[in-house]
Structure formats: C-alpha cells, structure tokens
C-alpha cells in the first residue's frame, strides 16, 4: 500500500498534456501520514513528555532549511502539551528525493 498518492504533473498554461517523461507530482495528506506512522510506530503511543495519547498530524508538510536545500517534514503534535515529532517526508515516501533516492 503506497503511503501517498501520485498525481500526473500539472499541465502547462497552454492546456497541453504533461510530457511523457515528466516526473509525477506527489501529494501529502494527513491520512497518508497517519497510516505511515501507524505502520512504523511500535510500542506505546504515549507522548514522551506528558504521557497523553492525544495526537494531531499536520495538514501540510513543513520544511526546515538545511545548508543548500530544505527538508520536507510531516509533523505530529501532542494536543495536551505541544510536544512535536517530525518525520522526513522523503524517507516516508510522501515526496521524491531530488536525486531520486531517499
């Protein structure tokens, strides 16, 4: 089961179809992130700070700038204390790596 759905690349403003060699766009959804996290998170689901189990997953990807590029991240936040976990969206398969590898 893929973690995220693939959509064709957007067409140009002239309305032409995408090029056959165009890289498909990847989409992120909180549902895909939740499925990926559930598949990979083993053990207790309690927050390591407050021990609650009341999580929210970010509706959009975040980005942290690093040296020459940004790292796309899915965030999961404890709704009781605000503790956040960040998941690399390339490793999770939500977006492709720039060079084609994670």
KAQUI-V474240 format. One record per residue. N is the residue number from 0. OMEGA is omega in whole degrees, -180 to 180 (999 if undefined). Layout:
BEGIN
N | OMEGA
N | OMEGA
END
This chain:
BEGIN
0 | -180
1 | -179
2 | -179
3 | 180
4 | 177
5 | 175
6 | 176
7 | 177
8 | 179
9 | 179
10 | 179
11 | -178
12 | 179
13 | 178
14 | 179
15 | 179
16 | 178
17 | 176
18 | 179
19 | -179
20 | -178
21 | 177
22 | -180
23 | 176
24 | 176
25 | 179
26 | 178
27 | 172
28 | 176
29 | 179
30 | 177
31 | 178
32 | 180
33 | 179
34 | 180
35 | -180
36 | 179
37 | 180
38 | -174
39 | -176
40 | 180
41 | -180
42 | -177
43 | -178
44 | -178
45 | 175
46 | -180
47 | -180
48 | -174
49 | 179
50 | 176
51 | 176
52 | -175
53 | -171
54 | 173
55 | 179
56 | -176
57 | 179
58 | 179
59 | 175
60 | 173
61 | 176
62 | 175
63 | 179
64 | 177
65 | 179
66 | -175
67 | -178
68 | 175
69 | 177
70 | 179
71 | -175
72 | 168
73 | -178
74 | 174
75 | -173
76 | 173
77 | -177
78 | 178
79 | -175
80 | 179
81 | 177
82 | -179
83 | 170
84 | -180
85 | -179
86 | 180
87 | -176
88 | 176
89 | 180
90 | -180
91 | 178
92 | 178
93 | 177
94 | 179
95 | 173
96 | -179
97 | 180
98 | 177
99 | 178
100 | 178
101 | 999
END
